[in-house]
Amino acid sequence: MTIRDYQDADWPALWPILHSVFRAGDTYAVEPAISEQDAQTYWTRLPRRTLVMTGDDGSLLGTYYLKTNQPGPGRHVCNCGYIVAAAARGQGVASALCRHSMKLARELGYDAMQYNFVASTNSGAVRLWQQHGFEIVGTLPGAFRHPQQGDVDAYVMYQQLTA
């Protein structure tokens, strides 16, 4: 497996992965009917960096973006989003992407990483981020409108990256 910077040539393989996750509407606070063009801007143009993980056969296994969480006095904290291809789930891809993103964030000079809006029902992600040292530092009651479970809590998760 290789983690590398996203290239425009990756988009045809990346879009179906993003599309299925966004359309499900149960993990990301993204309009489920987001257009392909808007999704490409959101995931690959607006962040500071977008990376992909490929398998030995070149298939796209997962992706993440890294961006500054807030400008000005908040610019020392970054934010990331991760998506793993359905066929690659349960194989350690998300964990590898998380480790890679924390290393990259340190290299880019960030002091901390914050996940702003983690659906409480996304228990696999919550558990994984906690295993990587993230803490739930805030709960937004009923802030995420889950398509099956209705209004559920969203978490703010945080980790200091520097000592």
Secondary structure, 3 states (H helix, E strand, C coil): CEEEECCHHHHHHHHHHHHHHHHHCCCCCCCCCCCHHHHHHHHHHCCCEEEEEECCCCCEEEEEEEEECCCHHHCCEEEEEEEECHHHCCCCHHHHHHHHHHHHHHHCCCCEEEEEEEECCCHHHHHHHHHCCCEEEEEEEEEEEECCCEEEEEEEEEEECCC
